[in-house]
Amino acid sequence: MAHPKSKISKQRRNKRRTHYKAELPTLSTCSNCGAAVEYHRVCPECGYYRGKLAIEKSVSA
């Protein structure tokens, strides 16, 4: 097995792992109301998921 000559500090190790770019979540359109929705999530506007009512949304006046 490999045997390191000296310990790599947590800070040095973590610096090496920071070179990534965070990606934006993929969006789709709701089949019921047309709002932008993340994949595999209930629509926040109408409460539908995959064409079926998942959450009953109340209408406030």
C-alpha positions as CSV (number, residue, x, y, z in Angstrom):
1,M,0.0,0.0,0.0
2,A,1.0,3.6,-0.5
3,H,2.7,5.2,2.5
4,P,2.6,9.1,2.5
5,K,5.8,10.8,3.6
6,S,3.9,13.5,5.5
7,K,0.3,14.2,6.6
8,I,-1.8,16.4,4.3
9,S,-3.8,18.8,6.4
10,K,-7.6,19.0,6.2
11,Q,-7.4,22.5,4.8
12,R,-4.9,21.5,2.0
13,R,-7.0,18.4,1.2
14,N,-10.2,20.4,1.0
15,K,-8.6,23.1,-1.2
16,R,-7.9,20.4,-3.7
17,R,-11.5,19.4,-3.8
18,T,-13.1,22.8,-4.4
19,H,-12.6,23.2,-8.2
20,Y,-16.1,22.3,-9.4
21,K,-18.9,24.4,-10.7
22,A,-22.3,24.0,-9.2
23,E,-25.0,23.3,-11.8
24,L,-28.4,24.8,-11.9
25,P,-31.3,22.3,-11.4
26,T,-32.9,21.1,-14.6
27,L,-36.3,22.7,-15.2
28,S,-39.3,21.5,-17.1
29,T,-42.8,22.9,-17.7
30,C,-45.9,21.8,-15.8
31,S,-48.2,19.8,-18.0
32,N,-51.2,21.3,-16.2
33,C,-50.5,25.1,-15.9
34,G,-47.2,25.6,-17.8
35,A,-45.2,26.9,-14.9
36,A,-41.4,26.1,-14.6
37,V,-40.9,23.1,-12.3
38,E,-37.9,21.1,-11.2
39,Y,-37.9,17.5,-12.3
40,H,-39.5,15.0,-9.9
41,R,-41.2,17.7,-7.9
42,V,-44.8,18.8,-7.4
43,C,-45.7,22.0,-9.2
44,P,-45.7,24.9,-6.6
45,E,-48.4,26.8,-8.6
46,C,-51.1,24.2,-9.1
47,G,-50.1,21.2,-7.0
48,Y,-50.0,18.7,-9.9
49,Y,-47.4,16.0,-10.4
50,R,-47.3,13.9,-13.6
51,G,-50.8,14.9,-14.5
52,K,-52.4,14.0,-11.2
53,L,-53.4,16.2,-8.3
54,A,-50.8,15.7,-5.5
55,I,-51.4,18.7,-3.2
56,E,-54.7,20.5,-2.8
57,K,-53.9,24.3,-3.3
58,S,-56.2,26.7,-1.5
59,V,-57.3,29.9,-3.3
60,S,-56.8,33.0,-1.1
61,A,-58.7,36.2,-2.0
